């Protein structure tokens, strides 16, 4: 039931935002009673934050899958950015971050989500670098953290302005470092 409530809630929240969805509507969409929402999540806000955190992790997995076949560092970056920017799941997470500033009781879930986003991003990028033989001047963890920090900022800006998704994608691609990943065989000594 908990999972059904999360599934129903995330779709409604993506369509209408936190303020546009009632607990009764979530319960009805999940085939549940409103009291079950409060039983499992205490409040609509807690359900929203959990749904947004879960959704951003799904977005991260989709981005990883989309970028898996990239042959160059710039193609890898573009595929990641195009999957993430404009994603309703990332927009939900940005809204959840704003809510959590006012509701510190919800911050542990957000903190765990960031830890997981960073760890999975670090792992994914390190694996891609290793499998492609790319080298870079900075560690994978720094690169992964930078990516998510930029993605959140660009998404916040896009949502608060009249910027299009295409403009936001181009902005983020431009903000990412332009250092090209170099195949190990072509790297100069000391370039690792």
HUQUIFEN-V915074 format. One record per run of one state. SS is the DSSP state (A for helix, B for strand, O for the rest). FROM is the first residue (numbers start at 1). TO is the last residue. If there is no record, write none. Layout:
ss=SS from=FROM to=TO
ss=SS from=FROM to=TO
This chain:
ss=O from=1 to=1
ss=A from=2 to=16
ss=O from=17 to=22
ss=A from=23 to=30
ss=O from=31 to=33
ss=A from=34 to=41
ss=O from=42 to=43
ss=A from=44 to=67
ss=O from=68 to=72
ss=A from=73 to=84
ss=O from=85 to=87
ss=A from=88 to=102
ss=O from=103 to=103
ss=A from=104 to=132
ss=O from=133 to=133
ss=B from=134 to=135
ss=O from=136 to=139
ss=A from=140 to=160
ss=O from=161 to=164
ss=A from=165 to=175
ss=O from=176 to=181
ss=B from=182 to=183
ss=A from=184 to=186
ss=O from=187 to=192
